[in-house]
């Protein structure tokens, strides 16, 4: 059995948006705003341009080599050893993300079920995600479509209501919100150095969009629809991050964000939604479950791809009658459910360690995609109708910018434990790749 080509363009579009728009936009904006102030929107815009190049490279290679996915491009460019390391590293990243998200879901559920333990609610959330991923891919895509749709609807509602308050169309207790942009040390309170420092975190917040590169083997006419989907996804992601942040910085002084309740809750309360806390809790739960859902999909499809190339146990390439890579899902489920035991420990400390791991890994994956495109362009039989502009300069600049952000992030004192874990995993995977080569050649 092979994977089914049942994903529709709207499924892919919402899956990519769902992977990139998570709890970061609803709860994590305080960190980036504290670093750069309102000028953090330039960090998001620049990171969006880098993302556009990465996604453009995926689309270009998909047209040039139909039938291959993201991992296939890396394998074709650099061979088995590199694709083995990057593929397994990507699986590791998504499993860590999924554990974080289901524990977050459990913590949000405690708002409604305070008598139940965090672990039990996280465990239930994990089982729910596993059940969805055991469905056929079309049904999975439909569920993820609605999951992501809830988040996006919430952001659009927030932007409309928040803009109404800022511009005076909706009455509120304040009279001049616009002063929040120029007071408190101005729009650039920490200068351009603050914008660059925030960029390191913003790049990581866009991680997950590259999931499009793994949907290629389950999408009809992928090479035709992918360029359109990618263009639409990129500008939506940038807008869904920058507009809410602009509104938040207008409604609340940037140096007070994080010391008050969620700005989303505040806006809903200001326009008369008395149950805004319950509404936001529901949105947050769907947001983290959507991210976990996308994560299990990404992990299982990468495992399938690794197995198909002989870089993982062949059982991971087994596909059920529903078109599900069954043993890949079972393996991911065991890790995910086992990871919920983390909830027995101090969640705050564990989250701090785990959150830096996906960021570092995303950088390596994006750099690999750019380098693969740089190497493969000269091997195309003919130049695709869709191609990255300004080649090779734009792609080279993107790879360099991502590399610099990766190095600076690695030397951050607060990321020391996480980076040691990442480098340790990377070293182990490289050793496994070498031993695997020796075994095959002996």
N, C-alpha and C positions, 0 to 999 in steps of 0.2 A: 504493500500500500504506500501511496505517496501523499504528501500534504495536499489539501484541497485548495483550489484557486477560487475561494468563495468570498474573499474580502472585497467590499465595494469602496469606491473613492471616499464616500462619507465616513466609512469605518476607519480607514487609514488616517484621514484628516483629524478625526476626533481622538484616535489613539495617540497620535503624535502630540496633539495639544494636551491630552490627559497626562502624558508622560512628563511634560515640561511644566504644566501649571498644577502645582500641588500645594501643600501646606505653606510653602515658602511665600507665596503671594498673600495668603490669608493671615499668616502669623509671623513669617520670617523677614518681613520688610524692615522691621526695627533695626536689625543688625546692619544692613547696607545703608540705610538712611543715616544711622549714627556715625558711619565712617565718612560719608560724602555730603550729607545734608540733601536738600532738594536737587542738587546737581547730580545726584546718583542716576537720574534718568539718562545722562550721557553715557554712563557705564552700561546701562541696559541697551542703549542704541548701538554702541560700538560692539558689544558682545553679540547683538543681533546680526551685525554685518559679518562677523566671524562665523556665526552659525549658518548664515546664508551661503557662504563659500563651502563649508563642510557639506551641507545638504545638496548644494549644486554639484559637488564632486560625486556624491552618491548617485544623483540622477544621471549625470553624464556617463558614469561607468555602467549603470544599469541598462542604458540604451546601447552602449557599445558591446556589452556582454550580457544579453538577455538570458535569464535562467539562473544567474548568480545573485547572491545576496551580499550584504556588507562584508561578512566574514570571507566569502568567496573572492571578493576583490583583493582583500589583504593577502589571501593565500596565493592568488595568481601573481601578485606583485612581488612578494617576498618569500614565498615558499612555505613549507610545512611548519618549520620551527617558530617563525614569527606568528603565523596564524594560530598555531597551537597556544602560544602564550597569551596573545591578545584575546582569543576566544574564551579561554578558561578564566582570564582576568575579568572579562565582561560578565560572565556567569556569576563569578564571585561578587562583583559589584552589585548586581541586581538582587542577589540573595540577601546581601546586607541591607539594601534599600527596603526590600520586602519585610524583613524582620522589624526594621524601624517603623515602617508604616502600620503593620498590624498591631504593634504595641501602642502606637499613637492612637489607632482606632479604639483600642481597649480603654485608653485613658479618656477619650471623648465619650465613650459609652458609659463610663462611670458617672458622668453628669446626670444621666437618667437612672442608672442602676448603682447607686453608691454602696449598696450592701454587698455587691459582688466584687471579687478580687480582680485586680488588673490582669493577672495571668489568665483567669478563666475567660474573661471577655476578649483578651488577645487571642486565645486559643480558638474561640468561636469564630472570630474574624478570619483567622487563618484557614479554618475548615471551609468557610464561605468562599474564600478566594480560590481554594483548591477545587471546589465543586464547580465553579464557573469555568475554570481552565480545563476541566474534563469534558466540557460540552464541545460540539463541533464548532469549527472556527467562525462560521457565519453567525451562529447564536452568540458566541463569545464577542464578536465584533459589535453585535447589536447591543449587548449589555454594556460594553465599554463605551459605546456611542452615547447611551443615556447617562451613564456615570459622568463622563466628561461634560456632557451637555448641561448637567445641573451646575457644575462649577462655573462654566462659562456664562450661563444665565445669571448666576449670582454676581459675577464681575460686571456684566453689562448693566444690571440693575443698580449696582453700587455706583458705577460711573454716571449713569443718568441722574440718580437722586443726589449724588455728591456734587455734580456740576450744577444742578438746580439750586442747591444750598449756597454754593460758592458765588453764583451769579445773582442771587437774590430772588430767584423765582419761587423758591420754597422758603417760607418764613422760619427764622430760628432766633435764638437768644443773642447771637453775635451779629454785628453790623458790617464789619470790615475784615473779611477773612484774608484778602489779598496781601495784607501787611505781613502775614506769616511767611511770605516768600522773600521779603527783603529785610525783615528784622532778624534778631538772633544770629548776628554775624553774616547775614546776607544769603544769597542763593548758593554761593560757593564758600561755605564756612571753613572748609579745610583745603581750599584750592584744588588745582588739578591733581595733586598728589593723592588727595582723598578719593577723587574719581577713579584713578588708576588702582588704588588699594581695594576699592569696592569691586572693581572689575574682576578681581581674582575670585570673588564669591559669586558674582553674577554669572560668570561663564558656567560655573558648576550648577547654578539653578536652572539653566537651560538644558541640562543633561536629561536625556530621555527622548529628545526629539529624533535622535538618530535611529530610534526603533523602526522608522520607516524603512531603513535599510535591511531590516529582517523580515518585513512583510512581503518582499518582492516575490518569494516563491509561493505565496498564497493569494496573489492578486492577478486578476485577468488583465492582459494588455498593460502590464506594469510600466513598460518603457514609454507608453503613450500618455498615461494619466499621471505618472510620477512628477514630471516638471510642473504641471499645473497645481498639483496638491502641495508640493514643496513651497512654491511661491506664496500660495494662500496661507499655509501654516506659519511661515516665517513672519509675515507682517502681522498676523493675528497675535502671535506670541509676544512680539515687541509691544504692540498696542495694549494687550491685556496686562502687561507689566507696567508700562510707563504711565498710562492714563490713571490707573488707580493710585500709583505712588504720587503723582502730581496732585491729585485730589486730597490724598491723606495729608501731604505736607501743607496744603492750603487750609484744611479744616483744623489741623492740630500743629502747633509749633514743632519743627522737626526734632528739637532737643527734648521734647516731652513724649515723643512716640515710644511706647514700650512701658512708660510709667502709668499709663491709663488703660482702660479696657480696650478691647479690639476696636480699631477705627471702623471696621465694617459694622459692628454692633452699634457703635455710636451713631452712624449715619442712619441706620434703620430705625433706631429709637427716636432720632430727631424728626423723622417724617411720620411718626405715629405707629410704628410696628412694635406694639408692646411685647410681643413674644420674640423679639429679635435674637435673644440669647439662644432660644430653642431652634430658630431658623438657622443661625450660624453653626450651631452644634451639628445639625443635620448635614449642612453643606460640608463642614470639616470632615465628618465621617465619610461621606461619599468621596471627598477629595483624596483622603489617604487610602481608602479601599481601591479607588481608581488607579492610584500610583502603584499599589501592590499588585493589582490585576495586570497592569502593563508590565511590571517587573517580572512576574512569573512567565508571562508570554515571551518576553525578551530572553529570559534564561533558557526556557525549554526549546525555543527555536534555535538558539545558539548551540545548545547541546546536540540537537538534531543535526545541525550543520557540521559540527565537529565530528560526530559519529559517521556521517555520510562521507567524510574525507579520511576516515580511519584515524582520527585524532582523539577519539573518545570511545568507550566500549560500544560495540555495534548494537547492543540492546537499545541504546538511546535513539537509534534511527528507526525503531519499530513504530509503525503508525497503525492505530486502531481503525475499525470500520468507520468511526466518526471523523477520521482525519486528524486525530490527536496523537502527538508523539508520547505515547502512554508512559513509558518508563522514564522519560525525561521529566514528565509531570510528577510522577511518583517520587523520583529523586529530589526534585525541588520541594515537594510537599514535606518530605521528611526533614529537610534542612529548615524549612520555614516553620513547621510546627515545633521542631526542637529548639529553634531560636526564640520562640515565645517564652521559654524558661528564663530568658534574660530578665523578664519582668519580675522575677523573684529578687533581683538585685536592685541597686539604686538606679532607677531609670534615667535621672538627670545626668549622672556621670557617664553612664553607658552611651546615652545619646550623643554626648559631646565627643566621645571617642569614635563612634561609628559614623557620624555625619561627614567627617572629613574624608573617609575612605572612598565613597562614590565620586567625590569631586576630583580627586587625584586620578582615579581610574578613567573617568570621562575624558579628561585631558589627553591621556595616552591613546584612547580609542580615536578621538578626533584627529590627533596628530597622525596616527596610522592611516586614517582615511585620506588625509591630504597628501601624505607621502606616497600612498598607493596610486592616487590619481596622477601625481607628478611622474611616476615611473611608467604607468600604463598608457599614458596619452600617446606615446610614440609607437605603441603596439597595435593601435586601432586599425582595422582594415579600412575604415573610412570615418571621417569626423562626424560625430552625432549632430543631429539638428539642434539639440540643446547642449550647450557647453559652458564651462565656467569662463567668465569674462576676464580679460587681462592675464591669461595664462602665459608663462608660469609665475609671473610676479605676484599676482593676488594670492594664489595658493601657497606660494613660498612664504609670503608675509604672514598669512594666517597660521601656518605651521610654526613660524618663528614666534609670533605673539602668544600662541598657546603654550609653547615650550617655556618662554620667559615666565608666564603666569604660573606654570607648573613648578618651576624651580623656586620662584619666590614663595609660593604656597608651601613648598616642602621645607623651606627654612624658617617658616613661622613657628615660634616657640609653642603656641597653643596647639599646633598640629603635630607635635613631635611624636607622640605615641601612635597616632593614626598613620603617619608616614612610615614609621618603623614597621608597622603591621603590613602596609602595602608593599614596601620594599622586600620584606620577608617572604610574602606570598609570591612576589615577582621572581625572587631568587629561586624559590622552590619550583615554580613553573618552568624556569629556564633549565634547572637541573633535570627535571622530568623530561623536558624536550630533548636534552642531550642524551640521556640514558635510553630514551625511546629510539633515537636515531641509531645508537650503537646496537641495540637489540635487533632492529630491522636489518642492519647491514651485516650482522654476524651470521 
